[in-house]
Amino acid sequence: MRSSTIWGIVACLATVVLTASFIWTGFDHIPYTARTDPDTKVLVNPYLAWERMGDALGRHVEPVKDAARLDELPARGVLIFDSDRFRAMNKEHVAALLRWTNSGGHLIVVAESDGKDPLLDAFGVVRGDTPVFTPLRGAPQALGQSSFAQPFTLLVAGIDKPLRGELKFPVPIKSLRLVPDWATSTRSGPVILHFTRGQGALTVLSTFSDLVGNNEITRSDNAAIAWTLVNLVNPEGPILLFSHLHVVSLWEWLYGSAWAVLLAAGILLVAGIWRAMPRFGPLAAAPTHERRALADHLSAMGRAVWRVKEEEGLRYWLQCARRAVIARAAMRDPSLMRQTPAEQARRIAARLAGTSGVDARQIRLALAGTSTVSEGSVAREGFARVIAILQRVEQHLK
């Protein structure tokens, strides 16, 4: 490679380096803040900022969702109960919380919004009527501040100066039996009540989400007020935040504690259905409809008439057979049709007695009987026997 080419490459590299150095030193880096979309954790946890603030200040805030944790309370500490806990507050849990508070625990409770509050009912604290909120005229509105926000001041022992907080829509609370050690109020009424209970304490709040929610914790001194409250009694104990407690349903309990019973019941159900259900085999061939002969139809008609009202069918067939024999005989002797049945039977019997091999009396009984023999006597001779006689007589009349 020639020396001129090498010096050209070096010159290009030097130019690039000098240009980059000039741009880097000649332009100012100005940081700016941009609002981004919220994290998914913020969307599902309204107290994420409060929990992270506790971690930064050296006290971990443990969120609790399972109501079973009420059976394993710490010896001393701070329990914060948000609203919507009614289903988890049975008599046993309320009694356990009362004992835990008297033994040195600090209980911070938010009044329920729907009025069903077994925990605060045990202390005689109720939620007041919802006031009509009107905006403050002439109040300065900072970024994120609402004209409906009502200020309040907290001044307790252990802090150097009063803390001023804001609540958007505070609902007053009141005590029906006990006189609070101190209270904090807005223009709507008391929003914080503090009671001493044995070695512990009870603090009742009108709202917790409007005090330290992700969007409200930065308003005024809300964060400092909440942090002061949790450090009033047990500044070193654990902090448990009970929010949106999940109560185990019947199916969850069965699945967790009685899964073997459910499995056995399912097996029995499947076995019962398998035993009762029809077994599907191969498709059977469609039956072929055979055309019956005339003799089959006549046989069926004969059986049907035979069964009509006991002996009426028998008499009907006997009359048909007799008429057929007499009609055959009348072909040779037309004068028979003008005779009575008894005379017809007598003349036919007289003509065939010697040639048919049948006694004349039997022929008369088979055809019509004599004047002294009833139809019942003919029937007693037996239907088959009478038909056999009539058939022989008909054959000899040809």
Stockholm file with secondary structure:
# STOCKHOLM 1.0

chainA/1-398         MRSSTIWGIVACLATVVLTASFIWTGFDHIPYTARTDPDTKVLVNPYLAWERMGDALGRHVEPVKDAARLDELPARGVLIFDSDRFRAMNKEHVAALLRWTNSGGHLIVVAESDGKDPLLDAFGVVRGDTPVFTPLRGAPQALGQSSFAQPFTLLVAGIDKPLRGELKFPVPIKSLRLVPDWATSTRSGPVILHFTRGQGALTVLSTFSDLVGNNEITRSDNAAIAWTLVNLVNPEGPILLFSHLHVVSLWEWLYGSAWAVLLAAGILLVAGIWRAMPRFGPLAAAPTHERRALADHLSAMGRAVWRVKEEEGLRYWLQCARRAVIARAAMRDPSLMRQTPAEQARRIAARLAGTSGVDARQIRLALAGTSTVSEGSVAREGFARVIAILQRVEQHLK
#=GR chainA/1-398 SS CCHHHHHHHHHHHHHHHHHHHHHHHHSCCCCCCCCCCCCHHHHHCTTHHHHHHHHHTTCCEEEEEEGGGGGSCCSSCEEEECSCCGGGCCHHHHHHHHHHHHTTCEEEEECCSSSCCHHHHHHTEEECCCCCCCCCTTCCCCTTCCTTCEEEEECCTTCSSCEEEEESSCCCEEESSCCCSEEEEETTEEEEEEEEETTEEEEEESCSHHHHSTTTTTSTTHHHHHHHHHTSSCSSSCEEEEEEEECCCHHHHHHHHCHHHHHHHHHHHHHHHHHHSCCCCSCCCCCCCCCCCHHHHHHHHHHHHHTTTTTHHHHHHHHHHHHHHHHHHHHHCGGGGGSCHHHHHHHHHHHHTTTSSSCHHHHHHHHTCCTTSCHHHHHHTCHHHHHHHHHHHHHHTC
#=GC SS_cons         CCHHHHHHHHHHHHHHHHHHHHHHHHSCCCCCCCCCCCCHHHHHCTTHHHHHHHHHTTCCEEEEEEGGGGGSCCSSCEEEECSCCGGGCCHHHHHHHHHHHHTTCEEEEECCSSSCCHHHHHHTEEECCCCCCCCCTTCCCCTTCCTTCEEEEECCTTCSSCEEEEESSCCCEEESSCCCSEEEEETTEEEEEEEEETTEEEEEESCSHHHHSTTTTTSTTHHHHHHHHHTSSCSSSCEEEEEEEECCCHHHHHHHHCHHHHHHHHHHHHHHHHHHSCCCCSCCCCCCCCCCCHHHHHHHHHHHHHTTTTTHHHHHHHHHHHHHHHHHHHHHCGGGGGSCHHHHHHHHHHHHTTTSSSCHHHHHHHHTCCTTSCHHHHHHTCHHHHHHHHHHHHHHTC
//
